[in-house]
């Protein structure tokens, strides 16, 4: 059975780029366009890894990450924050929300693959 990766990203260009990079991974890619959808998809699909943007409409990535990492059914799923918000305070806040790692935009394809390989 292949792995599942949930990509929560509201920017269609970024979403497509991440999907293109992940095409090299033996995994089913699931998409969500905002944090609210991300939490719902995490519950429904139980992915093996979640790549989460921060700046999104409705529910931001930090709030969605907190819901996922504290949820009874989803707390074991590793969340990697993928964001242009990469100040030290953002990194600390991401950890406080339960994120396992943080990847700063813009990122290289190799940096993304390193994160994916670390958690799959």
MARZA-359981 format. One record per residue: residue in one letter; residue number from 1; chain; x, y, z of N, C-alpha, C in turn. Coordinates in nm, 2 decimals. Atoms other than C-alpha are relative to their C-alpha. Layout:
N
+---+-----+---+--------+--------+--------+--------+--------+--------+--------+--------+--------+
| r |   k | c |    n.u |    n.v |    n.w |   ca.u |   ca.v |   ca.w |    c.u |    c.v |    c.w |
+---+-----+---+--------+--------+--------+--------+--------+--------+--------+--------+--------+
| A | NUM | A |      X |      Y |      Z |      X |      Y |      Z |      X |      Y |      Z |
...
+---+-----+---+--------+--------+--------+--------+--------+--------+--------+--------+--------+
END
This chain:
120
+---+-----+---+--------+--------+--------+--------+--------+--------+--------+--------+--------+
| r |   k | c |    n.u |    n.v |    n.w |   ca.u |   ca.v |   ca.w |    c.u |    c.v |    c.w |
+---+-----+---+--------+--------+--------+--------+--------+--------+--------+--------+--------+
| X |   1 | A |   0.08 |  -0.12 |   0.00 |   0.00 |   0.00 |   0.00 |   0.09 |   0.12 |   0.00 |
| X |   2 | A |  -0.08 |  -0.12 |   0.01 |   0.14 |   0.34 |  -0.10 |  -0.03 |   0.10 |   0.11 |
| X |   3 | A |   0.02 |  -0.10 |  -0.10 |   0.18 |   0.63 |   0.14 |  -0.09 |   0.11 |  -0.06 |
| X |   4 | A |   0.08 |  -0.12 |   0.04 |  -0.04 |   0.94 |   0.13 |   0.06 |   0.12 |   0.06 |
| X |   5 | A |  -0.05 |  -0.13 |  -0.05 |   0.08 |   1.30 |   0.15 |  -0.11 |   0.10 |  -0.03 |
| X |   6 | A |   0.10 |  -0.11 |   0.01 |  -0.17 |   1.58 |   0.21 |   0.08 |   0.13 |  -0.02 |
| X |   7 | A |  -0.06 |  -0.13 |   0.02 |  -0.06 |   1.91 |   0.06 |  -0.11 |   0.11 |   0.02 |
| X |   8 | A |   0.09 |  -0.11 |  -0.03 |  -0.24 |   2.21 |   0.21 |   0.06 |   0.13 |  -0.04 |
| X |   9 | A |  -0.07 |  -0.12 |   0.06 |  -0.16 |   2.51 |  -0.01 |  -0.11 |   0.08 |  -0.08 |
| X |  10 | A |   0.11 |  -0.07 |   0.07 |  -0.39 |   2.79 |  -0.13 |   0.05 |   0.06 |  -0.14 |
| X |  11 | A |  -0.05 |  -0.06 |   0.12 |  -0.16 |   2.92 |  -0.41 |   0.01 |  -0.12 |  -0.11 |
| X |  12 | A |   0.00 |   0.10 |   0.10 |  -0.22 |   2.71 |  -0.73 |   0.13 |  -0.03 |  -0.06 |
| X |  13 | A |  -0.13 |   0.01 |   0.06 |   0.13 |   2.77 |  -0.86 |   0.09 |  -0.08 |   0.09 |
| X |  14 | A |  -0.08 |   0.07 |  -0.10 |   0.30 |   2.65 |  -0.54 |  -0.06 |  -0.14 |   0.02 |
| X |  15 | A |   0.06 |   0.13 |  -0.01 |   0.05 |   2.36 |  -0.51 |   0.05 |  -0.09 |  -0.11 |
| X |  16 | A |  -0.04 |   0.08 |   0.12 |   0.14 |   2.24 |  -0.86 |   0.15 |  -0.03 |   0.01 |
| X |  17 | A |  -0.14 |   0.03 |  -0.01 |   0.51 |   2.28 |  -0.80 |   0.03 |  -0.11 |   0.10 |
| X |  18 | A |  -0.01 |   0.11 |  -0.10 |   0.49 |   2.07 |  -0.48 |  -0.04 |  -0.13 |  -0.06 |
| X |  19 | A |   0.05 |   0.12 |   0.06 |   0.29 |   1.81 |  -0.67 |   0.10 |  -0.05 |  -0.10 |
| X |  20 | A |  -0.10 |   0.04 |   0.10 |   0.55 |   1.80 |  -0.95 |   0.12 |  -0.06 |   0.07 |
| X |  21 | A |  -0.11 |   0.06 |  -0.07 |   0.83 |   1.74 |  -0.70 |  -0.03 |  -0.13 |   0.06 |
| X |  22 | A |   0.04 |   0.12 |  -0.07 |   0.63 |   1.48 |  -0.51 |  -0.03 |  -0.11 |  -0.10 |
| X |  23 | A |   0.03 |   0.11 |   0.09 |   0.56 |   1.29 |  -0.83 |   0.11 |  -0.11 |   0.00 |
| X |  24 | A |  -0.11 |   0.10 |  -0.01 |   0.90 |   1.12 |  -0.77 |  -0.02 |  -0.10 |   0.12 |
| X |  25 | A |   0.02 |   0.08 |  -0.12 |   0.77 |   0.97 |  -0.45 |  -0.12 |  -0.10 |  -0.02 |
| X |  26 | A |   0.11 |   0.10 |   0.02 |   0.56 |   0.65 |  -0.44 |  -0.11 |   0.03 |   0.11 |
| X |  27 | A |   0.10 |  -0.04 |  -0.09 |   0.27 |   0.82 |  -0.27 |  -0.12 |   0.07 |  -0.07 |
| X |  28 | A |   0.12 |  -0.06 |   0.05 |  -0.09 |   0.93 |  -0.33 |   0.00 |   0.15 |   0.05 |
| X |  29 | A |   0.00 |  -0.14 |  -0.05 |  -0.11 |   1.31 |  -0.32 |  -0.14 |   0.05 |   0.01 |
| X |  30 | A |   0.14 |  -0.05 |  -0.03 |  -0.42 |   1.46 |  -0.16 |   0.02 |   0.16 |   0.01 |
| X |  31 | A |  -0.01 |  -0.15 |   0.00 |  -0.49 |   1.84 |  -0.20 |  -0.11 |   0.06 |   0.08 |
| X |  32 | A |   0.10 |  -0.09 |  -0.07 |  -0.66 |   2.10 |   0.02 |   0.05 |   0.14 |  -0.03 |
| X |  33 | A |  -0.03 |  -0.14 |   0.04 |  -0.68 |   2.47 |  -0.06 |   0.00 |   0.10 |   0.12 |
| X |  34 | A |  -0.01 |  -0.08 |  -0.12 |  -0.70 |   2.60 |   0.30 |   0.00 |  -0.08 |   0.12 |
| X |  35 | A |  -0.02 |   0.07 |  -0.13 |  -0.66 |   2.51 |   0.66 |  -0.12 |  -0.09 |   0.04 |
| X |  36 | A |   0.13 |   0.07 |  -0.04 |  -1.03 |   2.41 |   0.71 |  -0.01 |  -0.13 |  -0.08 |
| X |  37 | A |   0.01 |   0.12 |   0.09 |  -1.02 |   2.17 |   0.41 |   0.11 |  -0.10 |   0.04 |
| X |  38 | A |  -0.11 |   0.08 |  -0.05 |  -0.68 |   2.05 |   0.54 |  -0.03 |  -0.09 |   0.12 |
| X |  39 | A |   0.04 |   0.07 |  -0.12 |  -0.82 |   1.95 |   0.87 |  -0.10 |  -0.11 |  -0.03 |
| X |  40 | A |   0.10 |   0.09 |   0.04 |  -1.12 |   1.78 |   0.71 |   0.06 |  -0.12 |  -0.08 |
| X |  41 | A |  -0.06 |   0.10 |   0.08 |  -0.90 |   1.59 |   0.46 |   0.09 |  -0.09 |   0.09 |
| X |  42 | A |  -0.08 |   0.08 |  -0.09 |  -0.66 |   1.48 |   0.74 |  -0.08 |  -0.10 |   0.07 |
| X |  43 | A |   0.09 |   0.09 |  -0.07 |  -0.95 |   1.33 |   0.93 |  -0.05 |  -0.11 |  -0.09 |
| X |  44 | A |   0.06 |   0.10 |   0.09 |  -1.10 |   1.16 |   0.62 |   0.10 |  -0.09 |  -0.06 |
| X |  45 | A |  -0.10 |   0.08 |   0.08 |  -0.78 |   1.04 |   0.45 |   0.11 |  -0.07 |   0.09 |
| X |  46 | A |  -0.11 |   0.05 |  -0.08 |  -0.54 |   0.98 |   0.74 |   0.13 |  -0.01 |  -0.07 |
| X |  47 | A |  -0.13 |   0.01 |   0.08 |  -0.23 |   1.07 |   0.54 |   0.12 |  -0.03 |   0.09 |
| X |  48 | A |  -0.12 |   0.03 |  -0.07 |   0.12 |   0.97 |   0.64 |   0.08 |   0.12 |   0.03 |
| X |  49 | A |  -0.07 |  -0.13 |  -0.02 |   0.25 |   1.33 |   0.61 |  -0.09 |   0.11 |  -0.05 |
| X |  50 | A |   0.07 |  -0.12 |   0.05 |   0.10 |   1.67 |   0.58 |   0.10 |   0.12 |  -0.02 |
| X |  51 | A |  -0.08 |  -0.12 |   0.03 |   0.28 |   1.97 |   0.41 |  -0.10 |   0.11 |   0.01 |
| X |  52 | A |   0.10 |  -0.10 |  -0.03 |   0.10 |   2.28 |   0.54 |   0.06 |   0.14 |  -0.02 |
| X |  53 | A |  -0.03 |  -0.14 |   0.01 |   0.12 |   2.64 |   0.42 |  -0.05 |   0.07 |   0.12 |
| X |  54 | A |   0.05 |  -0.08 |  -0.11 |   0.06 |   2.91 |   0.68 |  -0.10 |   0.10 |  -0.04 |
| X |  55 | A |   0.09 |  -0.11 |   0.04 |  -0.09 |   3.21 |   0.51 |  -0.10 |  -0.05 |  -0.10 |
| X |  56 | A |   0.12 |   0.05 |   0.09 |  -0.43 |   3.09 |   0.38 |  -0.13 |   0.07 |   0.05 |
| X |  57 | A |   0.12 |  -0.06 |  -0.04 |  -0.78 |   3.22 |   0.39 |  -0.08 |  -0.09 |   0.10 |
| X |  58 | A |   0.08 |   0.07 |  -0.10 |  -1.03 |   3.11 |   0.66 |   0.08 |  -0.05 |   0.12 |
| X |  59 | A |  -0.08 |   0.05 |  -0.11 |  -0.82 |   2.89 |   0.88 |   0.15 |   0.00 |  -0.04 |
| X |  60 | A |  -0.14 |   0.00 |   0.04 |  -0.44 |   2.96 |   0.87 |   0.07 |  -0.14 |   0.03 |
| X |  61 | A |  -0.07 |   0.13 |  -0.02 |  -0.18 |   2.68 |   0.87 |   0.03 |  -0.03 |   0.14 |
| X |  62 | A |  -0.04 |   0.02 |  -0.14 |  -0.08 |   2.73 |   1.23 |  -0.12 |  -0.06 |   0.08 |
| X |  63 | A |   0.12 |   0.04 |  -0.06 |  -0.44 |   2.69 |   1.35 |  -0.04 |  -0.14 |  -0.04 |
| X |  64 | A |   0.03 |   0.13 |   0.06 |  -0.50 |   2.39 |   1.12 |   0.10 |  -0.11 |   0.06 |
| X |  65 | A |  -0.10 |   0.09 |  -0.05 |  -0.17 |   2.23 |   1.24 |  -0.04 |  -0.04 |   0.15 |
| X |  66 | A |   0.03 |   0.02 |  -0.14 |  -0.28 |   2.27 |   1.61 |  -0.12 |  -0.09 |   0.01 |
| X |  67 | A |   0.12 |   0.09 |   0.00 |  -0.62 |   2.11 |   1.53 |   0.04 |  -0.15 |  -0.03 |
| X |  68 | A |  -0.04 |   0.13 |   0.05 |  -0.45 |   1.82 |   1.35 |   0.09 |  -0.07 |   0.11 |
| X |  69 | A |  -0.10 |   0.06 |  -0.09 |  -0.17 |   1.76 |   1.61 |  -0.06 |  -0.02 |   0.14 |
| X |  70 | A |   0.06 |   0.03 |  -0.13 |  -0.41 |   1.77 |   1.91 |  -0.13 |  -0.09 |  -0.02 |
| X |  71 | A |   0.11 |   0.08 |   0.03 |  -0.69 |   1.57 |   1.74 |   0.02 |  -0.14 |   0.03 |
| X |  72 | A |  -0.01 |   0.14 |  -0.05 |  -0.76 |   1.22 |   1.88 |   0.04 |  -0.09 |  -0.12 |
| X |  73 | A |  -0.03 |   0.09 |   0.11 |  -0.75 |   1.06 |   1.53 |   0.11 |   0.04 |  -0.09 |
| X |  74 | A |  -0.11 |  -0.05 |   0.10 |  -0.48 |   1.28 |   1.36 |   0.13 |   0.03 |   0.07 |
| X |  75 | A |  -0.12 |  -0.05 |  -0.07 |  -0.22 |   1.35 |   1.63 |   0.13 |  -0.07 |  -0.03 |
| X |  76 | A |  -0.12 |   0.07 |   0.03 |   0.02 |   1.09 |   1.51 |   0.06 |   0.04 |  -0.14 |
| X |  77 | A |  -0.04 |  -0.04 |   0.13 |   0.04 |   1.25 |   1.16 |   0.10 |   0.11 |   0.00 |
| X |  78 | A |  -0.10 |  -0.11 |   0.00 |   0.36 |   1.45 |   1.11 |  -0.04 |   0.12 |  -0.09 |
| X |  79 | A |   0.03 |  -0.12 |   0.08 |   0.30 |   1.81 |   0.99 |   0.13 |   0.08 |  -0.02 |
| X |  80 | A |  -0.11 |  -0.08 |   0.03 |   0.57 |   2.00 |   0.81 |  -0.06 |   0.14 |  -0.05 |
| X |  81 | A |   0.05 |  -0.14 |   0.04 |   0.50 |   2.38 |   0.79 |   0.09 |   0.04 |  -0.12 |
| X |  82 | A |  -0.07 |  -0.05 |   0.12 |   0.59 |   2.51 |   0.44 |  -0.04 |   0.14 |  -0.02 |
| X |  83 | A |   0.05 |  -0.14 |  -0.01 |   0.59 |   2.89 |   0.46 |   0.11 |   0.10 |  -0.03 |
| X |  84 | A |  -0.09 |  -0.11 |   0.02 |   0.74 |   3.22 |   0.36 |   0.03 |   0.07 |   0.14 |
| X |  85 | A |  -0.02 |  -0.06 |  -0.14 |   0.70 |   3.31 |   0.73 |   0.11 |  -0.09 |   0.07 |
| X |  86 | A |  -0.11 |   0.09 |  -0.06 |   1.04 |   3.18 |   0.85 |   0.09 |   0.07 |   0.09 |
| X |  87 | A |  -0.07 |  -0.06 |  -0.10 |   1.15 |   3.41 |   1.12 |   0.02 |  -0.10 |   0.12 |
| X |  88 | A |  -0.02 |   0.09 |  -0.11 |   1.28 |   3.25 |   1.44 |  -0.13 |  -0.02 |   0.08 |
| X |  89 | A |   0.12 |   0.00 |  -0.08 |   0.95 |   3.34 |   1.62 |  -0.10 |  -0.09 |  -0.07 |
| X |  90 | A |   0.09 |   0.09 |   0.07 |   0.75 |   3.16 |   1.34 |   0.04 |  -0.15 |   0.02 |
| X |  91 | A |  -0.05 |   0.14 |  -0.02 |   0.97 |   2.85 |   1.38 |  -0.04 |  -0.05 |   0.14 |
| X |  92 | A |   0.04 |   0.03 |  -0.14 |   0.90 |   2.85 |   1.76 |  -0.15 |  -0.03 |   0.00 |
| X |  93 | A |   0.15 |   0.02 |   0.00 |   0.53 |   2.90 |   1.70 |  -0.04 |  -0.12 |  -0.07 |
| X |  94 | A |   0.03 |   0.12 |   0.07 |   0.52 |   2.62 |   1.45 |   0.02 |  -0.12 |   0.09 |
| X |  95 | A |  -0.02 |   0.12 |  -0.10 |   0.67 |   2.38 |   1.71 |  -0.10 |   0.00 |   0.11 |
| X |  96 | A |   0.10 |   0.00 |  -0.10 |   0.43 |   2.50 |   1.97 |  -0.14 |  -0.05 |  -0.05 |
| X |  97 | A |   0.13 |   0.05 |   0.06 |   0.14 |   2.41 |   1.73 |   0.01 |  -0.15 |  -0.03 |
| X |  98 | A |  -0.01 |   0.14 |   0.02 |   0.28 |   2.06 |   1.70 |   0.07 |  -0.04 |  -0.13 |
| X |  99 | A |  -0.07 |   0.04 |   0.12 |   0.47 |   2.08 |   1.37 |   0.13 |  -0.07 |   0.03 |
| X | 100 | A |  -0.13 |   0.07 |  -0.02 |   0.76 |   1.84 |   1.33 |   0.12 |   0.07 |  -0.06 |
| X | 101 | A |  -0.11 |  -0.07 |   0.07 |   0.96 |   2.06 |   1.10 |  -0.06 |   0.12 |  -0.08 |
| X | 102 | A |   0.04 |  -0.12 |   0.07 |   0.95 |   2.38 |   0.90 |   0.09 |   0.02 |  -0.12 |
| X | 103 | A |  -0.07 |  -0.02 |   0.12 |   1.05 |   2.44 |   0.54 |  -0.03 |   0.14 |  -0.05 |
| X | 104 | A |   0.02 |  -0.14 |   0.04 |   1.10 |   2.80 |   0.43 |  -0.01 |   0.01 |  -0.16 |
| X | 105 | A |   0.01 |  -0.04 |   0.14 |   0.98 |   2.93 |   0.09 |   0.08 |   0.12 |  -0.02 |
| X | 106 | A |   0.00 |   0.11 |   0.10 |   1.13 |   2.95 |  -0.15 |   0.10 |  -0.11 |   0.04 |
| X | 107 | A |  -0.08 |   0.12 |  -0.04 |   1.27 |   2.60 |  -0.11 |   0.05 |  -0.07 |  -0.13 |
| X | 108 | A |  -0.05 |   0.08 |   0.11 |   1.47 |   2.38 |  -0.34 |  -0.08 |  -0.13 |  -0.01 |
| X | 109 | A |   0.07 |   0.13 |   0.01 |   1.32 |   2.05 |  -0.47 |   0.07 |  -0.10 |   0.09 |
| X | 110 | A |  -0.07 |   0.09 |  -0.09 |   1.59 |   1.87 |  -0.27 |  -0.04 |   0.02 |   0.14 |
| X | 111 | A |   0.04 |  -0.03 |  -0.14 |   1.50 |   2.05 |   0.05 |  -0.14 |  -0.06 |   0.03 |
| X | 112 | A |   0.14 |   0.06 |  -0.02 |   1.13 |   1.94 |   0.00 |   0.01 |  -0.15 |   0.01 |
| X | 113 | A |  -0.02 |   0.15 |   0.00 |   1.24 |   1.58 |  -0.08 |   0.06 |  -0.05 |   0.13 |
| X | 114 | A |  -0.06 |   0.04 |  -0.13 |   1.46 |   1.57 |   0.23 |  -0.10 |   0.00 |   0.11 |
| X | 115 | A |   0.11 |   0.00 |  -0.10 |   1.16 |   1.67 |   0.45 |  -0.09 |  -0.12 |  -0.02 |
| X | 116 | A |   0.09 |   0.11 |   0.03 |   0.94 |   1.41 |   0.28 |   0.06 |  -0.13 |   0.04 |
| X | 117 | A |  -0.07 |   0.12 |  -0.03 |   1.20 |   1.14 |   0.31 |   0.02 |  -0.02 |   0.15 |
| X | 118 | A |  -0.02 |   0.01 |  -0.15 |   1.26 |   1.22 |   0.68 |  -0.12 |  -0.05 |   0.07 |
| X | 119 | A |   0.13 |   0.04 |  -0.07 |   0.89 |   1.15 |   0.77 |  -0.08 |  -0.11 |  -0.06 |
| X | 120 | A |   0.07 |   0.11 |   0.06 |   0.78 |   0.88 |   0.52 |   0.06 |  -0.13 |   0.03 |
+---+-----+---+--------+--------+--------+--------+--------+--------+--------+--------+--------+
END
